[in-house]
């Protein structure tokens, strides 16, 4: 029973990562208020966060499956 409950954790982590990486302030087209440098920095930051997040979700799922 506990393993079934813990099996939900990687899905919740992935959902949280997606929600965090799709902010309200992320414009689809460049705005005049935000410089290109800031936009690029934000995109790179989100990309790195996504790659690290995925890398951390995989070991969590493996640990849960090994229980």
C-alpha positions in Angstrom: 0.0 0.0 0.0 2.8 2.4 0.9 4.6 1.6 -2.4 1.4 2.5 -4.3 1.1 5.9 -2.5 4.8 6.6 -3.1 4.4 5.7 -6.8 2.5 9.0 -7.2 5.5 11.1 -6.0 7.5 11.2 -9.4 4.3 12.3 -11.2 3.8 15.1 -8.7 7.4 16.1 -9.1 7.1 16.2 -12.8 3.8 18.2 -12.6 5.4 20.7 -10.3 8.4 21.1 -12.6 6.1 21.8 -15.6 4.0 24.3 -13.6 7.2 26.1 -12.4 8.6 26.3 -15.9 5.5 27.9 -17.5 5.2 31.1 -15.6 2.7 33.9 -16.3 5.5 36.4 -17.1 7.0 34.3 -19.9 6.0 36.2 -23.0 5.6 34.3 -26.3 6.8 37.4 -28.2 9.4 39.8 -27.1 8.2 42.8 -25.2 9.7 46.2 -25.3 9.9 46.3 -21.5 12.1 43.3 -21.2 15.5 43.3 -22.8 16.7 40.5 -25.0 19.4 39.7 -22.5 16.9 39.2 -19.7 14.7 37.0 -21.9 17.6 34.8 -22.9 18.8 34.5 -19.3 15.3 33.4 -18.2 15.0 30.8 -21.0 18.4 29.4 -20.1 17.6 29.3 -16.4 14.4 27.4 -17.1 16.1 25.0 -19.4 18.8 24.2 -16.8 16.2 23.8 -14.1 14.2 21.4 -16.3 17.3 19.3 -17.1 18.3 19.1 -13.5 14.7 18.4 -12.4 14.3 15.5 -14.8 17.7 14.1 -13.6 16.5 14.1 -10.0 13.0 12.6 -10.8 14.6 9.5 -12.3 16.5 8.4 -9.2 13.5 9.1 -7.1 11.3 6.8 -9.2 14.0 4.1 -9.1 14.3 4.3 -5.3 10.6 3.9 -5.0 10.4 1.0 -7.4 13.2 -0.8 -5.5 11.2 -0.8 -2.3 
